């Protein structure tokens, strides 16, 4: 892994979460929760990988 991939995945995860929270207000609540969980999963993966890369 390199830093560019980590930053891209983390940025995409946060952007995905922002879209789900602010734009997708007509979606079903369960779908918004699933999409928010996916965004948090991506952001969490990026944080985890960044901590591994710093060691």
C-alpha positions, 0 to 999 in steps of 0.5 A: 500500500502507498499513501496515495491509495490510503488518502484516496480511499479515506477521502472517498469514504468521507465524501460518500458519507457526506453525500448520504447524510446531506443529499440522499434524503429521499432514500429509505432510512435503512438504505441510508444507514447501510450506505453510511456504514459503508462510508464509515467502513472505508474511512475506518480502513484508511485510518487503520492502514495509516496507523500501520504505515506509520509504524 
